[in-house]
Amino acid sequence: MTPFRLGIWLRLHGVDIITMAGMGAIGLGIYFADPAPTRSFPLYFRDGNVVYPEFAYPLRKEIIPIWAAALIAFIVPFFFFTLFQIRRRSIDDWFTTSLGLLKSLITAAVFQVFVKWLIGGLRPHFYAVCQPRITAGYAPSGIGFANLMYDRSVCTGDHKQINDSLESMPSGHSTAAWAGLFYLALYFNAQLKVMGAHNPAYWKMVLFFAPMLGACLISGALIIDEFHNWYDVLAGAVIGICTAIVAFRQTFAAILDFRFNHLLLPRVTSLFHRQPFLPIAGRGPYFTYQPMPEYVSYDLPFTREGGWGYGPGEQMVGAPGDATVLNARTGSSMNNQASCSFGGRIGDNTTSPANRATDSDIGGGFLSQPHNTNARFWSDQAPGPSGNEHVHRTTEADSVPAHNMV
C-alpha cells in the first residue's frame, strides 16, 4: 500500500475544494442580499383585529445564533471523526470523511439561502420588527380585496431587521444542524454497526440517536425564541437530511447496508491528477463489491463487536463479495484466510462446501468458512446435491475468540 501523500490527495480532491469555495462565496453573497420578492401581507381586519397574530410575537434574542449552529454542525462530527482514528488509522479516511461532511453542509447552506432569498416568508416577530405606520393621521390605502394587504413601504423599523424578518423559510439553523449531525448519525451507524447482523450493545443505539437529538434541540430552539415557524424548521430539516444522505453515499460504499457502509469509495483521477492513483495493490478505480485480495486498517469499522476483525462472526446474504473483510483477522491478508463467497441465500446448496467450485469462487451472496470445525449447526443436516449425501450448514462459530469487544 502506498503511504498517504497530501499533495496527491489535494490534487484528487482539488476540484471539489474549489467548487465548495465557489459555492460558499455564492451562498454568502445571497445571504447578505436584500430579499428578492416584494411580499404583501395583511395587518388588520376592518374591525381592528390583527389578521395574523402568529406574526405578532415580540423580537427576542436568539437562543442559539446561526454561527453557533453551523459551528456545532461541523465541530461535533469532526471531533468524532478524529476520535475514531484511534482504530481507523488513516489520514485519507479522516480527510475524505471530513470532506464529505463539508459537502453536506455547504450544499445545504446554499440551497436554503436561495430559497430564503427567492421565496422566504414572515417570521413570527415580523410585525414587531416592521412597526407598520397605520394611524388615523397616516393611513395609506392598501391593496387587494377590501384594501387589506400592504407591502413593506408601511414599515418604519430597521431596514436590515425587516429584510431578515421577510426570510423565515427555511430555517438556516435547522438546515445546518441536520446536514451535519445526521451525517454523523450515519457515520455512527456505519462504524459501530448499530443496524447489522448482530444485536449490538445498547450504548451504540444511544450514540446513534444523540446527533439527531441535538439537531432536534437546535431546530426546536428557533420555535421557542419565535425566530421561525414550525414549517420553516421542518423544511430546513428535510434539506439537511437530503444533503447528508447524498454526501455520505458519495463518500462511502453504502448508507444502511452494514456490509459496506464503512468502506470508503476510491477516487483515482481528477482534473488535476489525470494519471490513475491506485494506492492499494489489486484494487481497481472503483468499488466492485467483490472479495478483496488484501485489506488495510480502514477496511474494518471502528467496532470489533460481532466478529469484525476477529474472524468468522457475521455471515451475510446478498451482493457479490459480502464484505469479505469480515473474514480477515487483524494484521493478516485475505489470501491467508482460506475463505470465499458463494451465491444464494443462507441454506442454499450453493453455500455448501460440497457445492463450491474452487476457493476462488466469487458468485456472491454468502460468506463461507469451510475450515471452521467448531461451528454450531442451525440445521443438523441437509440434503446434498445428489440427494444421498448431507452437508452441514452453520451460523456464527463457537470458535470466535472471546475478546473484550467494543
N, C-alpha and C positions, 0 to 999 in steps of 0.2 A: 504494500500500500504506500502510495506517495504521501509524504508528510504535508500538512496543511501549509499553503502559501497564500499570504494575504493578498499579494499582487494579483495572483490568478483569480482568487475569489472576487476581488473588486472588478476585474475585467469581465468575469462571467455574469456578475450581477450589476454591472455599472449602468446598463440601460435602465434597469428597474430603479436604481437610486436616482438617476437624473429625472426619470419620469415622475417619481414621487416628489422630488423637489419642485418640479413644474406644477404638479397637482397642488402642492402646498401653497405655492405662490398664487395660483388661481383662487384657491379657497380663501386665502387671506384678503385678496382683492375684493372678492364678493362680500366677505364678512363685513368689511368697512364701508361698503357701498350703501347708498340710500335704497329703500325698498322700491322695486320696480313698479308695482301696480299702484293706482290711486284707489284705495279701498273706501267704499261707502259704508256707513254704519248709522244705526238709529240712536237717538238719545232718549226722548221722552214720548210717551203717548199723549194724546190730546188732553187727557185728564191730569197730566203732570207726572205720572208714574214712570220710573226708569224702565225702558224696554227690556234690556238685558242686565239684570242685577249681577249676573255671574261675571261681568266685566267691570264691576264697580268696587272690587276689593282695594284696600289701601296698598300703596307701594311699600314693600318691606325689603330688608336686606336679605340677599341670598344666603341660604344655609351653607351651600357648597358652591363656590364660584366656578365658572366654567373652566378656568385654568387648572383648578384643583381636580375637577372631574377628569380632565384629559390627562393630567399627571398620574392620577391613580390608575387610570386605564392602561397606562404604559408601564409604570414603575412596578406595580404589583406582579403582573405577568413576567416581566424581565427578571425580577428577583427570583422567581421560581425556576425560570429557565436556567439561571446561573446556579442555583442550588442543586438542580438535578444533574449538573455536570459532574457532581461527585461520582456518579456512576457512568454517565454518558461519555464523558472524557473526550469531547470532540469540539474543537473550535468551529469547525464547519457547521456542525449541528447547532451550536449556540448562536452563531451569526445568522444562519439561514432561518432558524425558528423565529428569532427576533425580527428579521426582515419581513417574515410573513405577518407578524403582529403589526408592524408599521403599515404594511399594505392594507390590512383591515381597517386600521384607524384613519389613515389618510383618505382612503376611498369613501368611507362612511362620512367623514367630515365634509368633503367636497360635495357629496350627494346631498347632505342635509342643508348646507348653506345655499345651494342652488334652489332647493325647494323653498327655503325661507325667503330668499330674495324675490323669486318669481310668484310665489303663492302666498306664503305667510299666513297670518291670522291675528286676531286680537288676543292679547294677554289678559289674564284675569284682572290686572290692575290698570287696564287701558284708560278708563275714564279718569282715574286719579292722576295719571300722567298727562293725559290730553288737556284736562281742565277746560272743557268747552265753554265758550263765552256765549251763553244763551240767556239773556236778561231782557227785562222789559224795555230798556233803552237800546239794546243791541240784540236784535233777533233776525239774523239773516234767514232768508227763505230756504227751506230745504228742497230736496229733490225727490222724485219717485212718488208713489201713491200717498196722497194726503200730505205731501211735503214732509214726510217723517225722516228722510235719510239726509245725512250730511257727509262731508269729507273733512280731511284734516285741516282745512282752512279755518274751521271754527275752534281749533285747539290753540291754547295760549301757553302751553307748557314748554319744557326744554326740548329743543329740536332733536337731539340725539336720543333722549329718552322716548320721545314719540316714535322715532324710527324703530327703536328696539321693541316697543310695545306693539308694533304692527307686524312683527316677525316671530310669532309664537310657534308656528307649525313648521317643522317638527322640533322636538326638544334636542338641542345640541348636547346637553348633559347626558340624556338617555342614550343618544346615538353613540357617543364616545364610550360610555360605561359598558354597553352591551357589545360593541365592536371589540373592545379589549378583553373584558372579563369573560365573555362567552368563548372567545378564542382560548383563554386559559382553561376554562372548564373542559373543552375538547382535548386540550393537551393533557390534563389530569386523567381523563378517561383513557387516552391512548397509553400513557406512560405507566399508569397504575392498574390498568385492565379492570376498571370498575365494572364494565359490562363485557364479560368474556365467557370462557367455557368453564370457569370455576366460581365458587362462592367466595368473594374476597372479604377481607376484613372490613368491618363497618366504618372505621375511620376514613376509609377511602371514599365511601359514598358521601360522608360528611364533607370531605375536602372537595369533592366534585361539585357539590351544590353551593359551597361557600362563595365562589366568584359570582354566581347568579344571584345569591342573596345580596351581595354587595351592589350589584348592578340594580337590583330592585330598590334598595335603600336610597341609592343616589338618585334614581329616577323619581321615586316617591317624594323625596325631599322637595322637588320642584312643584309638586301639587300642594304640599303643606305651606310653603312660603309664597304661594299664589303667583309664581312666575310662569306656570304652564297649566293648561287644561289636561285632563286625563288622556284625551285622544292625541295630544301633542307628544306625550310621553310614550304612548303605545306606538305611534308612528316611528319615533326615534328608535325604539327597541327593535322593531321589525327591520329597519335599515341596518342597525348594528349587527344583529344576528345573521342577516344575509351576507354581509361582507365578511364576517368572521368565518362562516362556513366555507365560502369560496376561497378565502385566503388560506385557511387550514388545508383544504383539499389540494390547492396548488402546491403546498409545501410538503405534504405527507401523502402516502400511497392510498389512504382510505380515511373515512371520517368515523364510522361506527364499527367497521369490520375489525375486530380485535386482533386478527392475524397480521394485519398490515398497517394499522393506523399509527404506529410508532416509527415507521420506516420513512426516511427522507427520500423524496423523489430526486433523481440526479439532474444536474444541468451541466452539459459538457461543452456547449458552444454559445456564443453570443456575438453581437455586432463587434465587440472589442476583443473577442477571442475566437477566431474562426477555426483554429486547429482543435479538434476534439480533445478534451481533457478527461482521461479515464484513470482516476487515481487508484482504483482497486482492480487488480488483475482478474480477468474472467467476467467482468461486468460491462455490459454494453451501454449505449447512450440513453436508454430509457428503461423504466421498471417493467419487467415482463411477468411478474408473479410466478416465476419459475424457481426451482431449487438453486441455491447459491453455492458455488464451489468452495467458498470460504466466507467467513463473516468477520466483521470488525465490531468494536465495542458498542457503537450506537445502533447496530442491528438488533440488539436486545433492548427491551424497555427498561425503565428505571426499576420496576418491581421485580422481585425474584419469587413472588408467590405464584403458585400454580404450576411450577416446573420450569418457568422461564429461566434459562441459563443453567439448569441443573440436570438436563437430560430429559427423558420422556415424561411429560407431565400432562399438558393439554393436547388431546388428539382431536383433529378437526375434520370437518366436511366442507367441500366447496370448491373454490377455484384452484387451478393448477398451481402447485408449489406449496400451498397451505402453510405459509410462513415457516419454512423448514429450518429457520434459525432457532426455532424452539428445540430442535433436536441437538443443537450444538452445546457441548459442555464448555464452561468458561475456560478460555485460553487455548482451545483446540480448534481444528479445522473441521468443516463439514465433511470433508472427504474421509475423516477418521471415524465417523460415527456409524458406518455400515447402515445407513438409512436411505430410504427412498420413499417417494409418494406414489399413490395409486389412485385410479379413477373410481368414482362411485360413492355410494353412501356407506355409513358405518354398517357393517353386517353384510354388505355385498360380497360375493365371492371374489370380486376384483380386488378387494382389500386384503385378501388372504395371501400369505407367503406361498401357498401352493399354486396360486394363480398368477403370480407376477412373472414377467418375462426375465428381467435382469435387475440387478441392483441399481441400474441407471434409469429404470422406467420412471417417467415423469408425466404419466397420464393425468395426474391432478386429482385431488379430492380428499384423500385420507393419508395421514402421515403414519407410517408403519414402523414398528421396531421389531424386526424378526428375531433379534438376539436376546430379547427380554424373556428370560425363563422363569421369573418370579411374579408374573402378572396375575391379576385377579381375572377370572373368567366371568363375563357377564352373561354368556350363554355357553353352557358346558361344551356342547359340540354342535356342529352344523354340517349339513351335507356338503361334501366336496364336489368338484366339478363333474366327477364321474358317477356320483351317487353312492359309491362304495366306500370312499374314504371320508374322513372327517377332519375338519380344520378348526382349531381353536381361534376364538375372537376375543380380543382383550380391550380393556379400557385403561385407566391410569395404572401405572405399575407400582407394586408394593416396594419395588427396589429403589424408588426415588430417595436420595439421601435426606435424612431428617434435619435439614439446615434450619437455622433461625431465619425464617423468610419474612420479608417486608411487604 
